[in-house]
Amino acid sequence: MRLKGLATYAEYAHFLDKNPSEFNDLLDALTINVSEFFRDVTVWDTLRKQILPPMIKEKLAKDRRELRAWSAGCADGEETYTIALLVLEALAYLSNSFKIEVLGTDVDPPSLNRARNGDYATARLRLVNDQILRRYFTPGIKDRFTVVDAVKKLVTFKPHDLFTPPPASGFDLITCRNVIIYFSKEQQQQLYRNFYDALRAGGYLILGKVESIVGESTSLFTCTDLAERIYKKPLQPNLPATASVIPNVRR
């Protein structure tokens, strides 16, 4: 409102009606896009050491060579690419025999454009070790690095509102970190149900360090690591008969 010289909410609402392009600027101003590669290192160490190896072993045993992940609320894409890098490292020489799909979604179009470009300042890469930096990034000008095409081809970025149905299902892994804290308890319940529906049986949900599943949604998941906020969808549903459906939140 200050940028447009408007004094009241009514004036700004009228301005939005007359200028649809302003919605993108509004979304960009409201959304929080602060992130970096390997943010909260211990979370990614746990994924690398304790989750991905048995997951890959299981897939090899069943000859299901496909691994799918969803980074919900991906901002500028650092978390999405982090997942792709860890999957490639975990698979090693097997990566060419696996179908790897990592989806990053966000409600903010400018953030998605930056994510697709895959170009980042050094400050966003401070937690990336030298080996991964050399293997998966190309140095650019002014201390910037770009994700190599071999990683980009595994990643897709799409617009998505978390309060609409999930963009797909059957995910092995969903991350939604430092996003849910901004929503009401009722909205959180809807999101957890959406994530439950989008995960395959035995799939994992990773939240932010200050986020926890509470309330009705505790029946949906098993907590496998409380410190790292890692939850698992049971192989068999454990929903109480009276709580099989969580009411939707209408926007």
C-alpha positions in Angstrom: 0.0 0.0 0.0 2.9 2.4 0.8 4.5 1.6 -2.6 1.3 2.4 -4.4 0.5 5.5 -2.3 -2.8 4.0 -1.0 -4.2 4.8 2.4 -6.8 2.1 3.1 -7.4 -1.6 2.4 -10.4 -0.7 0.4 -8.4 1.4 -1.9 -5.8 -1.4 -2.3 -8.6 -4.0 -3.0 -10.0 -1.6 -5.7 -6.4 -1.3 -7.1 -6.1 -5.1 -7.3 -9.4 -5.3 -9.2 -8.2 -2.9 -11.8 -4.6 -4.2 -12.0 -4.5 -8.1 -12.0 -0.7 -8.1 -12.5 -0.4 -6.6 -9.0 -1.3 -10.0 -7.5 2.1 -11.3 -8.4 3.8 -8.4 -6.7 1.6 -8.9 -3.7 2.4 -12.6 -3.5 6.1 -11.9 -3.8 5.9 -9.4 -1.0 4.0 -11.7 1.3 5.9 -15.0 0.8 9.0 -15.8 2.7 11.7 -17.1 0.4 14.8 -17.3 2.6 16.6 -20.6 2.2 19.9 -22.3 1.4 21.3 -25.6 0.3 21.4 -28.2 3.1 19.7 -25.9 5.6 19.7 -27.7 9.0 22.5 -30.1 8.1 21.5 -32.8 10.6 18.2 -33.3 8.8 19.9 -34.0 5.5 22.5 -36.2 7.2 19.6 -38.3 8.6 18.0 -38.5 5.2 21.4 -39.5 3.6 22.4 -42.1 6.2 19.2 -43.6 7.7 16.3 -43.1 5.1 17.6 -43.3 1.6 19.8 -46.4 1.9 17.1 -48.7 3.2 14.6 -47.1 0.8 16.8 -47.8 -2.2 17.5 -51.4 -0.9 13.8 -52.0 -0.7 13.2 -50.7 -4.2 16.0 -52.9 -5.6 14.6 -56.0 -3.9 11.2 -55.3 -5.5 12.7 -54.2 -8.8 10.9 -50.9 -8.6 13.6 -48.5 -9.8 11.7 -45.3 -9.3 12.2 -42.6 -6.6 9.8 -39.7 -6.3 10.0 -36.7 -4.0 8.0 -33.5 -3.5 9.4 -30.3 -2.0 6.3 -28.3 -0.9 6.8 -24.6 -0.5 10.1 -24.8 -2.3 10.9 -21.0 -2.5 13.9 -20.5 -4.8 14.5 -24.2 -5.1 17.5 -24.8 -2.8 15.7 -27.5 -0.9 14.4 -29.2 -4.1 17.9 -29.4 -5.6 19.3 -30.6 -2.2 17.0 -33.6 -2.4 18.0 -34.4 -5.9 21.7 -34.1 -5.0 21.3 -36.5 -2.1 19.4 -39.0 -4.1 22.1 -39.0 -6.8 24.8 -39.4 -4.2 22.9 -42.3 -2.5 22.3 -44.1 -5.7 25.8 -43.6 -7.0 26.5 -45.9 -10.0 22.8 -47.0 -9.9 21.4 -43.5 -10.7 21.2 -44.2 -14.5 19.0 -47.2 -13.9 16.6 -45.3 -11.7 13.8 -43.0 -12.6 14.3 -40.0 -10.4 11.6 -37.3 -10.1 11.8 -34.4 -7.7 8.9 -31.9 -7.8 9.2 -28.4 -6.3 6.1 -26.4 -5.8 5.4 -22.9 -4.5 2.6 -20.3 -4.8 5.1 -17.5 -5.8 5.8 -17.3 -9.6 9.1 -15.2 -9.3 10.5 -17.8 -6.8 9.7 -20.6 -9.2 11.4 -18.7 -12.1 14.6 -18.3 -10.0 14.4 -22.0 -9.0 14.2 -23.1 -12.7 17.3 -21.0 -13.5 19.2 -22.8 -10.8 21.6 -19.9 -10.4 22.7 -19.1 -6.8 25.0 -16.8 -4.9 27.8 -18.3 -2.9 26.1 -17.4 0.4 23.3 -19.9 -0.5 25.9 -22.6 -1.0 28.0 -22.2 2.2 26.9 -25.6 3.5 27.7 -27.5 0.3 31.0 -29.4 0.5 33.7 -29.0 -2.2 33.2 -32.4 -3.7 29.4 -31.8 -4.4 30.1 -28.2 -5.5 32.6 -29.4 -8.1 30.4 -32.3 -9.3 27.0 -30.7 -9.6 27.6 -26.9 -10.1 29.2 -24.7 -12.7 30.9 -21.6 -11.5 29.7 -18.3 -13.0 30.5 -14.6 -12.6 30.4 -12.6 -9.4 30.7 -15.6 -7.0 27.6 -17.4 -8.4 27.1 -21.0 -9.2 24.6 -22.8 -11.5 23.2 -26.3 -11.0 24.3 -28.6 -13.9 21.8 -29.7 -16.4 22.2 -33.4 -15.3 20.5 -32.4 -12.0 18.1 -29.9 -13.5 16.6 -32.6 -15.7 15.5 -34.6 -12.6 13.7 -31.6 -11.1 10.4 -30.0 -12.1 9.0 -26.7 -10.6 5.3 -26.0 -10.7 2.9 -23.5 -9.1 0.7 -25.0 -6.4 -1.4 -23.8 -3.6 -1.0 -26.1 -0.6 -4.7 -25.8 0.1 -5.7 -27.4 -3.1 -5.4 -31.2 -3.8 -1.8 -32.5 -4.0 -0.2 -32.2 -7.4 0.4 -36.0 -7.6 0.5 -39.1 -5.4 2.7 -42.0 -4.7 5.7 -39.9 -3.4 8.4 -41.7 -1.5 9.4 -38.4 0.3 7.7 -35.1 1.0 9.4 -32.1 2.6 7.5 -29.1 3.8 9.9 -27.2 6.1 9.3 -23.9 7.8 6.0 -23.4 6.0 3.3 -24.9 8.2 4.1 -22.7 11.2 2.4 -19.8 9.3 -1.0 -21.5 9.2 -3.8 -22.0 11.7 -4.2 -25.4 13.5 -7.2 -26.2 11.4 -5.3 -25.5 8.2 -2.4 -27.6 9.4 -4.7 -30.6 9.8 -5.8 -30.2 6.2 -2.2 -30.0 5.0 -1.2 -33.1 6.9 -4.1 -35.0 5.4 -3.0 -33.8 1.9 0.5 -35.0 2.6 -0.8 -38.4 3.8 -2.8 -38.8 0.7 0.2 -37.9 -1.5 2.6 -40.3 0.1 2.9 -43.9 -0.7 2.6 -46.4 2.2 6.0 -46.3 3.9 6.8 -42.9 2.6 8.4 -40.1 4.7 7.3 -36.6 5.6 9.9 -34.1 6.8 8.9 -30.9 8.5 10.8 -27.9 9.8 12.7 -28.0 13.1 10.0 -26.0 15.0 7.1 -27.9 13.4 5.4 -31.0 14.8 2.3 -33.1 13.9 -0.2 -32.6 16.7 -4.0 -33.1 17.1 -6.0 -35.4 14.9 -3.2 -35.9 12.4 -1.1 -37.8 14.9 -3.1 -40.9 13.8 -1.9 -40.5 10.3 1.9 -40.8 10.8 4.5 -42.5 12.9 7.3 -40.3 14.2 10.6 -41.9 13.3 12.9 -39.0 14.5 11.4 -36.3 16.7 14.5 -34.2 16.8 14.6 -33.9 13.0 10.8 -33.9 12.6 10.7 -36.9 10.4 7.4 -38.8 10.1 6.5 -42.0 8.2 3.2 -43.1 6.6 2.4 -46.6 8.0 2.4 -49.5 5.6 -1.1 -50.3 7.0 -3.6 -47.5 7.8 -4.0 -46.9 11.5 -6.8 -44.4 11.3 -9.6 -44.7 13.9 -12.9 -45.6 12.3 -14.4 -42.4 13.6 -11.6 -40.2 12.3 -11.0 -41.5 8.8 -11.7 -38.2 7.2 -10.5 -34.8 8.4 -12.8 -32.0 7.3 -11.4 -29.8 4.5 -10.7 -26.1 5.1 -12.6 -23.9 2.6 -10.8 -20.8 1.5 
